[in-house]
Amino acid sequence: MTTTPETLAHGWQLHQAGNVAAAEEIYRGVLASHPNDSTAWCYLGLACHDRDRLDEAVAAYRNAIRIRPNFPIAYNNLGNTLRMQRRLDESIACLDAALKLKPDYVNAYKNKGTALAWAGRLDEAVQSYQQALDHGPEDAETHKNLGVIRLLQGRFEEGWREYEWWRKMHRTFRPVTGQPAWDGSPLDGKTILLVGEQGFGDTIHFIRYAAVLKQRFDCRVVALCPKPLLPLLKSFQAIDELVPTGSNPPAFDTYVPLLSIPGIFNDNLDTFPADVPYLFPDDRLVEKWKAELAGYGGLKIGIAWQGNPGYEADCFRSVPLAEFAPLGKLSGIRLLSLQKGAGVEQLDALAGCLDVVDWGDRLDRDSGPFMDTAAILKNLDLVITPDMALAHVAGALGVPVWLVLSYVPHWPWQLEREDTPWYPTMRLFRQPEMDDWPSVFRRIAEELKVQHPATVAAKRPEQYHVASSGFNRLARTRHGLMLYNRHDVYVGRSLDRYGEYSEGETDLFRQVVRPGQVVVEAGANVGAHTLALSKLVGDKGAVYAFEPQRVLFQTLCANMALNSRTNVHCRCEAVGQRPDWIFVPALNFDVENNFAGLGLGEYQSGEKTPVATVDGLELPRCDLLKVDVEGMELSVLKGAAKTIEQFRPILYVENDRQDRSASLIEYITSLGYHLYWHLPRLFNPANYFGNPRNEFANIVSANMLCVHASVKTSISGLRPIEGP
């Protein structure tokens, strides 16, 4: 009879052989009969991590630790998964717990070093890596990681020495001829094979050393490179012969990995080769794209945003396309997408916030990888991109490129400087702190205005308006395309003049709403906040938006459709204490009015409209209940009693009617909630349109943020409500 340890050992064998799905099935089978087996939980965590289900991995590791509190491997693995989730402080704390239990734990020191490096705590990371080497002096990955930090810090001699340990980690190239690796000896009359074992960007970056070898020695250079790069690399005259990776190279005397060459030469900031261009596009393609681009006015800027998602630190270097939004506030520029593959889908979510020319799959479809891209680059005024292969193509072609860098960048870009010796036409824009892309792109927008004052300027509010029809107007706003009644004195006017409505409320929602959550919005109006909420909960979340005024409901639906928000359920219903019917009076939408301020429930004639309850939705979860129903707030909450009791959602409730305020406060307090005033001004000096004129004086939105006593929250700066 097979024992549990034997079963787990078999699962682990499958796991190590790459059959993670089968291994996971075995781990789950063991847990079905032995739910307190900490080892099985730990193995399951590894399987979930390897299958990119990080939340499940975290839960599995926590189960293992709950069962066996002194389990250093589980703490180490949990710390590693939390690092991949960018929860760096938690990651470091877990790794410290592992080391407290096992002070000689090499992997824990190594993982802690990487978490510290990602957090920008480089000196501490070095210390952690050195502690790892104290206990495991031959650990190649630790040496390599230490080398990367030293190179980043500009300590090149030590950096090259430590970085070279990467050769013991990568064994993808083994010359069948048995020829030796090059050690820097003279190459005159010999053939050297350059091996591009890294990614596309690194290959394009360091292939320049073919020219250096040619200049120093009378040698023949053969390059073994990824096949997709060969069409572009053929333009590099310093290479005598190109061979695709995986093929047998011609006869050679010695070989060298590309990234080993600068270390062999002991290069530094003063000696890095920087002769550009060293790659050249096809002249016919340049002329073809020149003719096509002639139809685009303004400053032509190529953009990309997403690198290879398989790269471990891609979550730091790649930029969500939405972060380019400050460029959408400029006139005189034309943005052209150079993105291919992963990341292209983000174009669908722009919804008017940013105009980007998308060439779809036309790029490099017929000409070969990077060939159309290279030809387009030669016809652009500027390229803006994160650290990915496109940046190196642009730099190698000698075209202007602005590189946006994460707080802790790849080592070639060093620290703090705004230029790079590698590419003379490149300028660096760095995050001033972790995850701060907004300030990077605000700075880029300002620099474009400074460098091109005759062409580029901030848009005027009316330049965001797309079209008007009757009482409706369509505009590009902070959160997307918005249709609104231009005669509405609050919501419509705010969207029209400022490109946002009560943005302080959205700022608060950003702190309390998470991806995958469910939000109920009673009184959605035209969707000024619905749109933002739908993006905050993401595709795996949902927003239930109620609006009883039929014309406003139609606009709400239009706005969700215009922005492709498939996670919003729009309902033309009022929300109350019990299912019923009310009358919505007819309004004249062609004259000024506060259409959002219509209090319902007391009219005896008009358009008959159903009343629903929140409890009637029978939701599987509810994380935020937003109530803005002009005096009917208490009825909405009473009709949500079961939902509130079951899920204890955060409540965000309008409270601007003096005659109803006390009863509303008393009721919510009786449910076990802590209440706080939230009073954002309608005029936001940092509004999306940059309009300095305040048309709302000191008017605020009077709301309460209500958090159940059992729920931990980190919201600060709000005044508590201590009584009616």
C-alpha positions in Angstrom: 0.0 0.0 0.0 1.4 3.4 -1.0 2.0 5.8 1.9 1.4 9.5 1.9 5.1 10.4 1.7 5.5 8.1 -1.2 2.5 9.7 -3.0 3.9 13.1 -2.4 7.4 12.0 -3.6 5.8 10.8 -6.8 4.0 14.1 -7.2 7.2 16.0 -6.6 9.0 13.9 -9.3 6.2 14.8 -11.8 6.5 18.4 -10.7 10.2 18.6 -11.3 9.8 16.9 -14.6 7.5 19.8 -15.7 4.2 18.1 -15.4 2.9 20.5 -12.8 -0.8 19.9 -13.5 -0.5 16.2 -12.8 1.5 17.0 -9.6 -1.1 19.4 -8.4 -3.8 16.7 -8.8 -1.7 14.4 -6.6 -1.2 17.0 -4.0 -5.0 17.8 -3.9 -5.7 14.1 -3.7 -3.5 13.8 -0.6 -5.1 16.8 1.0 -8.6 15.4 0.4 -7.8 12.6 2.8 -5.1 14.3 4.9 -6.2 18.0 5.2 -3.6 18.7 7.9 -0.6 17.5 5.9 1.6 20.6 5.9 4.0 19.3 3.3 1.1 18.6 0.8 -0.1 22.2 1.4 3.5 23.5 0.7 3.8 21.4 -2.5 0.4 22.7 -3.6 1.5 26.2 -3.1 4.5 25.6 -5.3 2.2 24.1 -8.0 -0.1 27.1 -7.9 2.8 29.5 -8.0 4.3 27.7 -11.0 0.9 27.9 -12.8 0.7 31.6 -12.1 -2.2 31.3 -9.6 -0.4 33.4 -7.0 -3.4 34.1 -4.7 -4.0 30.3 -4.3 -0.3 29.8 -3.7 -0.3 32.3 -0.8 -3.4 30.6 0.7 -1.8 27.2 0.5 1.5 28.3 2.1 -0.5 30.0 4.9 -2.3 26.7 5.5 1.0 24.9 5.7 2.3 27.5 8.3 -0.9 27.3 10.3 -0.5 23.6 10.6 3.3 23.7 11.2 4.3 27.2 12.5 8.0 26.2 12.5 8.1 25.4 8.7 11.0 27.5 7.2 10.4 26.2 3.6 6.8 27.4 3.7 7.8 30.8 4.9 10.5 31.0 2.2 8.1 30.0 -0.5 5.4 32.3 0.7 7.9 35.2 0.7 8.9 34.3 -2.9 5.3 34.4 -4.0 4.5 37.6 -2.2 7.5 39.1 -4.0 6.0 38.2 -7.3 2.8 39.9 -6.2 4.9 43.0 -5.5 4.0 42.8 -1.8 7.6 43.4 -1.0 7.4 44.4 2.7 5.4 41.2 3.4 7.8 39.2 1.4 10.8 40.4 3.3 9.0 39.7 6.6 8.3 36.1 5.6 11.8 35.5 4.5 13.1 36.9 7.8 10.8 34.4 9.5 12.3 31.6 7.5 15.8 32.7 8.4 14.9 32.9 12.1 13.9 29.2 11.9 16.9 28.2 9.7 19.8 30.7 9.9 21.8 28.9 7.2 19.0 28.9 4.6 20.7 29.9 1.4 17.5 30.3 -0.7 15.9 32.5 1.9 18.9 34.8 1.9 18.9 34.9 -1.9 15.1 35.5 -2.2 15.4 38.2 0.5 18.2 39.9 -1.5 16.0 39.9 -4.6 13.0 41.3 -2.7 15.2 44.0 -1.2 16.7 44.8 -4.7 13.2 45.1 -6.2 12.3 47.5 -3.3 15.4 49.7 -4.2 17.2 48.8 -0.9 20.4 47.9 -2.8 22.9 47.9 0.0 20.7 45.7 2.1 20.3 43.4 -0.9 24.0 43.1 -1.3 24.3 42.2 2.4 21.7 39.5 2.0 23.4 38.0 -1.0 26.7 38.0 0.8 25.1 36.2 3.7 23.8 33.6 1.2 27.3 33.2 -0.1 28.6 32.7 3.4 26.5 29.6 3.6 26.6 28.6 -0.1 29.8 30.0 -1.7 29.2 28.1 -5.0 25.6 29.3 -5.6 25.9 30.7 -9.1 22.6 32.5 -9.1 23.5 34.5 -5.9 26.9 35.5 -7.5 25.1 36.6 -10.7 22.5 38.6 -8.7 25.2 40.3 -6.7 27.0 41.1 -10.0 23.8 42.7 -11.4 23.6 45.1 -8.4 27.3 46.0 -8.6 26.9 46.7 -12.3 23.9 48.9 -11.6 25.8 50.8 -8.9 28.7 51.4 -11.4 31.1 49.1 -9.6 32.1 47.4 -12.8 35.2 45.4 -12.0 33.4 43.5 -9.2 30.2 43.4 -11.2 31.7 41.7 -14.2 33.5 39.2 -12.1 30.3 38.2 -10.2 28.0 38.4 -13.2 30.1 35.9 -15.1 28.8 33.2 -12.8 25.6 33.2 -14.9 27.4 30.9 -17.3 27.0 28.1 -14.7 23.3 28.7 -14.7 22.7 28.7 -18.5 23.7 25.6 -20.4 21.8 26.2 -23.6 24.9 26.4 -25.8 27.6 23.7 -25.8 29.7 23.8 -29.0 29.8 20.3 -30.4 33.3 20.9 -31.7 34.7 21.3 -28.2 36.3 24.6 -29.0 37.3 26.8 -26.1 35.6 29.8 -24.7 37.3 33.1 -25.6 39.4 34.6 -22.7 40.4 37.8 -24.4 43.5 36.4 -26.3 44.4 37.8 -29.7 42.0 36.7 -32.5 44.0 37.7 -35.6 43.3 35.2 -38.4 40.7 33.4 -36.3 36.9 32.9 -36.4 35.0 33.8 -33.2 31.4 32.7 -32.6 29.3 35.2 -30.7 26.4 33.5 -28.9 23.3 35.5 -28.1 21.7 33.5 -25.3 19.7 36.3 -23.7 16.5 38.1 -24.8 16.0 40.1 -28.0 16.9 43.4 -26.3 20.1 42.2 -24.8 21.1 40.7 -28.2 20.5 43.9 -30.1 22.3 45.8 -27.3 25.5 43.8 -27.2 25.8 42.7 -30.8 27.6 46.1 -31.2 30.7 44.3 -29.8 31.1 42.5 -33.2 32.4 45.9 -34.5 34.7 46.2 -31.5 36.2 42.8 -32.2 36.7 43.7 -35.9 38.4 47.0 -34.9 40.8 45.3 -32.5 41.6 42.1 -34.4 41.8 40.8 -37.9 39.2 38.2 -37.3 36.0 36.7 -38.8 32.8 37.1 -36.7 30.0 34.6 -36.8 26.9 35.4 -34.7 24.5 32.8 -33.4 21.3 34.7 -32.6 17.5 34.2 -32.3 16.0 33.7 -35.7 13.5 36.5 -35.5 16.4 39.0 -35.2 18.3 37.8 -38.3 16.5 40.0 -40.9 17.4 43.2 -39.0 20.9 42.1 -37.9 21.8 41.4 -41.5 22.3 45.1 -41.9 25.2 45.1 -39.4 28.3 45.0 -41.6 30.6 43.9 -38.7 29.0 40.4 -38.8 30.4 38.1 -41.4 27.8 35.4 -41.0 24.5 35.0 -39.1 23.2 31.7 -37.9 19.9 31.1 -36.2 19.9 29.8 -32.6 19.5 26.0 -32.7 21.4 25.5 -35.9 24.9 24.2 -36.2 27.4 27.0 -36.8 30.2 26.9 -39.3 33.7 26.1 -38.1 35.1 28.5 -35.5 38.1 28.7 -33.3 36.6 30.1 -30.1 33.3 31.3 -28.8 32.0 33.9 -26.4 28.5 34.8 -25.0 27.6 38.3 -26.0 27.2 39.5 -22.5 30.6 38.3 -21.5 32.5 40.5 -23.9 32.3 43.8 -21.9 33.5 42.0 -18.8 36.5 40.5 -20.7 37.3 44.0 -21.9 36.7 45.3 -18.4 34.6 48.1 -19.9 33.0 50.9 -17.9 31.1 54.1 -18.5 34.0 55.8 -20.2 34.8 52.9 -22.6 31.4 51.4 -23.6 31.1 51.5 -27.4 28.5 54.0 -28.5 28.9 54.3 -32.3 25.3 54.6 -33.7 23.7 53.7 -35.9 24.9 50.2 -36.3 21.7 48.8 -37.6 19.9 50.0 -40.7 16.4 49.6 -42.0 15.5 48.5 -45.6 15.4 51.7 -47.8 12.3 50.5 -49.7 10.4 50.0 -46.4 11.5 53.4 -45.2 10.1 55.1 -48.3 6.9 53.0 -48.0 6.2 54.1 -44.5 7.3 57.7 -45.2 4.5 57.9 -47.7 2.0 56.4 -45.3 3.0 58.6 -42.4 2.8 61.7 -44.5 -0.9 61.8 -43.8 -0.4 62.3 -40.1 0.0 65.8 -38.8 1.8 67.1 -35.7 4.7 65.6 -33.9 4.8 61.9 -34.7 5.5 59.8 -31.6 5.8 56.0 -31.6 4.8 54.3 -28.4 5.0 50.9 -26.8 4.2 49.8 -23.3 4.4 46.0 -22.8 7.5 43.9 -22.8 7.7 40.1 -22.6 5.3 39.1 -19.8 7.4 36.0 -19.2 10.2 38.0 -17.8 10.2 37.8 -14.0 10.4 41.5 -13.4 8.1 42.5 -16.2 5.5 43.8 -13.8 8.0 46.6 -12.9 9.4 47.5 -16.3 6.2 47.4 -18.4 3.8 50.3 -18.3 0.0 50.1 -18.4 -1.1 52.0 -21.5 -3.5 54.1 -19.4 -0.4 55.7 -17.8 0.3 57.5 -21.2 -2.9 59.6 -20.5 -1.1 62.9 -19.9 0.0 62.8 -23.5 -3.7 62.7 -24.5 -4.0 66.2 -23.0 -1.6 67.7 -25.6 -2.4 69.1 -28.9 0.0 69.0 -31.8 1.1 65.3 -31.3 0.2 62.1 -33.0 0.6 58.8 -31.1 1.4 55.7 -33.2 1.4 52.2 -31.6 4.5 50.1 -32.1 3.2 47.5 -29.8 2.9 43.9 -31.0 1.7 40.7 -29.2 1.0 40.9 -25.5 -0.3 44.3 -24.5 -2.1 45.2 -27.7 -5.4 44.3 -26.0 -5.0 47.4 -23.8 -5.9 49.5 -26.8 -9.5 48.3 -26.5 -9.8 49.9 -23.1 -8.6 53.4 -24.0 -12.2 54.5 -24.8 -11.3 58.0 -25.9 -8.8 58.8 -23.2 -5.9 58.6 -25.7 -6.0 58.7 -29.5 -3.5 56.0 -30.7 -3.1 54.9 -34.3 -3.1 51.1 -34.3 -1.7 49.3 -37.2 -3.0 46.0 -35.9 -1.1 43.0 -37.3 0.4 45.0 -40.3 3.7 45.6 -38.5 6.4 43.2 -39.7 3.8 40.8 -41.2 5.3 40.6 -44.7 8.7 42.1 -44.2 10.0 40.0 -41.3 10.3 40.6 -37.6 11.3 44.2 -36.7 11.7 45.3 -40.4 8.6 47.4 -40.7 9.2 48.6 -37.2 12.7 49.8 -38.0 11.5 51.6 -41.1 8.7 53.3 -39.2 11.2 54.4 -36.5 13.3 56.2 -39.1 10.2 58.3 -40.0 9.2 59.3 -36.5 10.1 62.4 -34.5 10.3 60.4 -31.2 9.8 57.0 -29.6 8.6 56.6 -26.0 9.0 53.1 -24.6 9.8 51.1 -21.5 12.9 48.9 -21.3 12.1 46.3 -24.1 13.6 45.3 -27.4 12.0 48.3 -29.2 14.1 50.6 -27.1 17.3 48.9 -28.3 16.2 48.9 -31.9 15.5 52.6 -31.8 18.8 53.3 -30.0 20.8 51.1 -32.5 19.1 52.9 -35.4 20.2 56.3 -33.9 16.6 57.7 -33.6 15.4 59.8 -30.7 14.0 57.6 -28.0 12.8 58.4 -24.5 13.1 55.4 -22.2 10.8 55.2 -19.2 12.4 53.3 -16.4 11.1 51.7 -13.2 12.5 52.7 -9.8 15.1 49.9 -10.0 16.0 49.5 -13.6 18.1 47.0 -15.6 21.8 47.5 -14.8 22.9 49.1 -18.1 20.8 52.2 -17.3 22.6 52.8 -14.0 21.1 55.0 -11.3 20.0 58.6 -11.4 21.5 59.8 -14.7 19.3 61.0 -17.5 21.5 59.9 -20.4 23.3 56.7 -21.2 26.7 56.1 -22.8 25.2 53.1 -24.8 22.8 55.1 -27.0 23.6 58.8 -27.7 20.1 59.5 -29.0 18.4 58.1 -25.9 17.1 60.0 -22.9 16.1 58.3 -19.6 12.9 59.2 -17.6 13.0 57.4 -14.2 10.3 56.7 -11.6 11.2 58.8 -8.5 9.7 56.1 -6.3 8.2 52.7 -6.6 5.2 52.4 -9.0 5.1 56.2 -9.7 4.4 56.2 -13.5 2.1 59.2 -13.3 4.9 61.6 -12.5 7.0 60.2 -15.2 4.4 60.8 -17.9 3.5 64.2 -16.5 7.2 65.1 -16.8 7.3 63.8 -20.4 4.2 65.8 -21.3 5.9 69.0 -19.9 9.1 68.2 -21.8 7.3 67.9 -25.0 5.8 71.3 -24.6 9.2 72.8 -23.7 11.1 71.2 -26.6 8.4 71.8 -29.2 6.7 75.1 -28.2 5.6 75.9 -31.7 3.9 72.5 -32.1 2.9 71.1 -28.8 0.6 72.7 -26.2 -1.9 71.8 -23.5 -5.4 71.3 -24.9 -8.1 73.8 -24.1 -11.2 72.4 -22.5 -13.2 72.7 -25.7 -10.6 70.6 -27.6 -11.8 67.6 -25.6 -15.3 67.9 -26.9 -15.9 65.3 -29.6 -19.5 66.1 -30.8 -22.7 67.8 -29.7 -26.3 66.7 -30.6 -29.3 68.5 -29.1 -28.8 68.7 -25.4 -26.1 66.0 -25.4 -22.4 66.4 -25.8 -19.6 63.8 -26.1 -16.2 64.5 -24.6 -12.9 62.8 -23.8 -12.7 62.8 -20.0 -10.4 61.6 -17.3 -11.9 58.1 -17.3 -13.0 57.8 -20.9 -15.5 58.9 -23.4 -18.5 60.5 -21.6 -21.9 61.5 -23.0 -23.7 64.1 -20.8 -26.4 66.8 -20.9 -24.6 70.0 -21.4 -27.5 71.9 -19.6 -27.0 69.9 -16.4 -25.7 72.4 -13.8 -23.5 70.0 -11.8 -22.6 66.7 -13.4 -22.9 67.9 -17.0 -21.2 71.2 -16.3 -18.3 69.5 -14.4 -17.7 67.0 -17.2 -17.9 69.8 -19.8 -15.6 72.2 -18.1 -13.2 69.9 -16.2 -13.4 66.4 -17.7 -14.5 64.8 -14.4 -17.1 65.0 -11.8 -16.4 65.0 -8.0 -13.0 63.4 -8.6 -12.4 63.4 -4.9 -14.9 60.6 -4.6 -13.0 58.5 -7.2 -9.8 59.2 -5.3 -11.4 57.6 -2.2 -12.7 54.7 -4.2 -9.2 53.9 -5.4 -8.3 53.3 -1.8 -11.1 50.9 -0.9 -12.0 49.1 -4.2 -10.0 46.2 -5.4 -10.0 44.1 -8.6 -12.5 41.3 -8.6 -14.9 43.0 -6.2 -18.6 43.7 -6.6 -20.0 47.2 -6.3 -23.7 48.3 -6.2 -24.4 51.8 -7.2 -27.8 53.2 -6.4 -28.2 56.5 -8.3 -25.6 56.1 -11.1 -26.8 59.1 -13.1 -24.9 59.1 -16.4 -22.1 57.0 -15.0 -19.4 59.5 -14.2 -18.4 57.3 -11.2 -19.7 54.1 -12.6 -17.0 54.2 -15.3 -14.2 54.6 -12.8 -15.6 51.9 -10.5 -15.9 49.4 -13.4 -12.2 49.9 -14.1 -11.2 49.5 -10.5 -13.0 46.2 -10.1 -11.7 45.0 -13.4 -12.9 42.3 -15.7 -13.3 39.8 -12.9 -15.4 42.2 -10.8 -18.9 43.7 -11.4 -20.8 46.9 -10.9 -24.6 47.0 -10.6 -25.7 50.5 -11.6 -29.2 51.7 -11.0 -30.7 54.8 -12.5 -34.5 55.3 -12.5 -34.7 58.3 -14.9 -35.0 56.8 -18.3 -33.2 59.5 -20.3 -30.3 59.4 -17.8 -30.4 55.6 -17.9 -30.0 55.7 -21.7 -27.0 58.0 -21.3 -25.6 55.7 -18.6 -25.9 52.7 -21.0 -24.3 54.7 -23.8 -21.3 55.6 -21.7 -20.7 52.0 -20.7 -21.0 50.9 -24.3 -18.7 53.7 -25.5 -16.1 52.5 -23.1 -16.6 48.8 -23.7 -17.4 48.2 -20.0 -18.9 44.7 -20.1 -18.7 44.2 -16.4 -21.4 46.8 -15.7 -25.1 45.7 -15.2 -27.2 48.8 -15.9 -30.8 48.7 -14.6 -33.5 51.3 -15.2 -34.9 51.0 -11.7 -35.1 52.9 -8.5 -33.8 51.2 -5.3 -35.7 51.1 -2.1 -36.8 49.2 0.9 -39.2 46.8 -0.9 -40.2 46.1 -4.5 -42.7 48.7 -5.7 -43.4 51.3 -8.4 -42.8 55.0 -8.4 -43.5 57.8 -10.9 -40.6 59.7 -12.5 -41.8 63.2 -13.7 -41.2 64.4 -17.2 -38.3 67.0 -17.4 -37.3 69.4 -20.1 -33.7 68.4 -20.9 -33.2 71.5 -23.1 -33.0 74.0 -20.2 -30.6 74.3 -17.3 -31.5 72.0 -14.4 -29.9 69.8 -11.7 -31.1 66.6 -13.3 -29.2 64.5 -10.8 -31.0 66.3 -7.9 -34.5 64.9 -8.6 -35.9 63.4 -5.4 -38.3 60.6 -6.2 -40.9 58.7 -4.3 -43.5 61.4 -3.8 -44.8 62.1 -7.3 -48.3 61.0 -8.3 -47.9 61.1 -12.0 -45.2 60.7 -14.6 -43.4 57.7 -16.1 -44.0 54.5 -14.0 -40.7 53.0 -12.9 -40.0 49.8 -10.9 -38.4 49.9 -7.5 -35.9 47.1 -6.7 -34.0 46.2 -3.6 -30.3 45.4 -3.2 -31.3 42.2 -1.4 -33.3 41.2 -4.4 -30.1 40.9 -6.4 -29.0 37.9 -4.3 -25.4 38.7 -4.9 -22.6 36.2 -4.2 -20.6 39.0 -2.7 -20.8 42.8 -2.1 -17.8 44.9 -1.3 -19.1 48.5 -1.8 -22.6 49.9 -1.7 -22.7 53.5 -3.1 -26.0 55.3 -2.4 -26.8 58.7 -4.0 -30.5 58.8 -4.3 -31.6 62.3 -3.2 -33.2 61.6 0.1 -34.1 57.9 -0.3 -30.8 56.6 1.2 -32.4 55.1 4.3 -34.9 53.2 2.2 -32.1 51.8 0.0 -30.1 50.7 3.1 -33.1 49.0 4.7 -33.7 47.1 1.4 -30.1 45.9 1.6 -30.3 44.7 5.2 -29.5 41.1 4.4 -26.7 42.0 2.0 -25.1 44.3 4.6 -25.4 41.7 7.3 -23.9 38.9 5.2 -21.1 40.8 3.5 -20.5 43.9 5.6 -19.6 46.0 2.6 -18.2 49.5 2.8 -21.0 52.0 2.5 -20.6 55.3 0.7 -23.8 57.2 1.4 -24.8 60.8 0.4 -26.0 62.8 3.4 -26.9 66.3 2.4 -30.5 66.6 3.6 -30.7 68.1 7.1 -34.1 66.8 7.8 -33.0 63.2 7.1 -29.4 63.2 8.3 -29.9 62.2 11.9 -32.1 59.1 11.2 -29.6 58.0 8.5 -26.7 58.3 10.8 -28.5 56.5 13.6 -29.5 53.6 11.4 -26.0 52.9 9.9 -24.5 53.2 13.4 -26.9 50.6 14.6 -25.5 48.2 12.0 -22.1 48.2 13.7 -20.5 50.7 11.4 -18.0 53.5 12.0 -18.9 56.6 10.1 -16.7 59.3 8.6 -17.5 62.5 6.7 -16.2 62.7 3.2 -16.7 66.2 1.7 -14.8 66.5 -1.6 -15.1 69.9 -3.4 -16.7 69.8 -6.9 -13.9 72.0 -8.2 -10.6 70.2 -8.4 -7.7 72.5 -9.1 -5.9 69.5 -10.6 -8.8 68.7 -12.9 -8.3 66.7 -16.0 -8.7 69.6 -18.5 -6.3 71.8 -16.4 -9.0 74.4 -16.3 -8.2 77.0 -13.5 -11.6 78.7 -13.5 -13.7 77.6 -10.5 -17.4 77.6 -11.5 -18.5 75.8 -8.3 -17.1 78.1 -5.6 -16.9 76.1 -2.3 -19.6 73.6 -3.1 -18.9 70.1 -1.8 -20.4 66.6 -2.2 -21.6 65.7 1.3 -21.1 61.9 1.8 -20.3 59.4 4.5 -17.8 56.6 4.3 -19.0 53.8 6.6 -16.8 50.9 7.6 -18.0 48.0 9.6 -16.3 47.7 13.0 -15.0 44.2 12.0 -13.2 45.4 8.9 -9.7 46.7 9.0 -9.1 49.9 6.9 -6.2 52.2 6.4 -8.2 55.2 5.3 -6.9 58.3 7.2 -7.7 62.0 7.2 -11.5 61.6 7.5 -13.4 63.2 10.3 -15.4 60.6 12.4 -19.1 61.1 12.9 -19.7 60.6 16.6 -23.5 61.1 16.6 -26.5 62.4 14.7 
